[in-house]
Amino acid sequence: MTTATDLPMDEIAARLGAVRERIARACDRAHRATSSVCLVLASKIQPPAAVAAAYAAGARDFGENYVQEAIAKRAALAHLREARWHLIGHLQSNKARVAAENFNLVHTLDSLRLANALARAHPAPPMPVLIEVRLGGEASKSGVDPDAVAALIESVRALVEVRGLMTIPPAAANPSAARPWFTQLRELRDRLAARCGLALSELSMGMSEDYEVAIEEGATIVRVGRAVFGERVR
Ligand SMILES: *Cc1c(COP(=O)(O)O)cnc(C)c1O
């Protein structure tokens, strides 16, 4: 495999430490425990060696976008016994079985069809999922529009374990411009939790540019790639 990161491995450890430090400070500002935020390293396109370097530096949660790439990487990294794998990219129903076998949490549930496929592959215990919400309503993005989430939760809650919501907000000019989207996702979660009688405790939101703002707005999972691994190069 070609090396798709330009960062030496000790640089990955240093950058991971810096991100952890910033997460701790954001938690302080929000009067939250640092342990209330799970750092998922978005490792798409990164070579197994980069993931292994982050693991050696203490990272345990990794987010992959493409099922095939993730399976190859997991096979190369089978010795990382404590690694947890998150599917953060769009999932097609025909890949649901492989996804259910290879991931601990699917962040991108967006249809009843997909929930049915996951339930067939992973009936008991039900597969843990988050619902991907398309806050900006962009046709080019996957996810469910905010006003359709309640109905989707009702139709899938007997099939999968809905733990919360995930979003990739519209591009913002700077981190504080992203804040209203994060606030919106939290408020949507609060309304849905009351309406559906579910905890929906997980909020997966915030990436390299804006994870600190997301934490201030209640993120329980942040998905960080470039801030740890450097720019993605093919
Ligand atoms: C790539 C990716 C991230 C991480 O993005 P960075 O800007 O590299 O931090 C987070 N979430 C999803 C869904 C991604 O595809």
The ligand as a Tripos MOL2 file, in Angstrom:
@<TRIPOS>MOLECULE
LIG
   15    15     1     0     0
SMALL
NO_CHARGES

@<TRIPOS>ATOM
      1 C1        -13.4560   12.6060    6.8140 C.3       1 LIG1
      2 C2        -14.5630   12.7320    7.7690 C.ar      1 LIG1
      3 C3        -14.3920   13.3410    9.0120 C.ar      1 LIG1
      4 C4        -13.0990   13.9710    9.4560 C.3       1 LIG1
      5 O1        -12.8400   15.1180    8.7110 O.3       1 LIG1
      6 P1        -11.5150   15.9780    9.0140 P.3       1 LIG1
      7 O2        -11.8110   17.2840    8.3800 O.co2     1 LIG1
      8 O3        -10.3970   15.2530    8.3650 O.co2     1 LIG1
      9 O4        -11.3740   16.0410   10.4840 O.co2     1 LIG1
     10 C5        -15.4740   13.3570    9.8840 C.ar      1 LIG1
     11 N1        -16.6720   12.8390    9.5370 N.ar      1 LIG1
     12 C6        -16.8720   12.2560    8.3530 C.ar      1 LIG1
     13 C7        -18.2040   11.6860    8.0440 C.3       1 LIG1
     14 C8        -15.8320   12.1960    7.4270 C.ar      1 LIG1
     15 O5        -16.0600   11.6240    6.2290 O.3       1 LIG1
@<TRIPOS>BOND
     1     1     2 1
     2     2     3 ar
     3     2    14 ar
     4     3     4 1
     5     3    10 ar
     6     4     5 1
     7     5     6 1
     8     6     7 2
     9     6     8 1
    10     6     9 1
    11    10    11 ar
    12    11    12 ar
    13    12    13 1
    14    12    14 ar
    15    14    15 1
@<TRIPOS>SUBSTRUCTURE
     1 LIG1         1 GROUP 0 **** ****
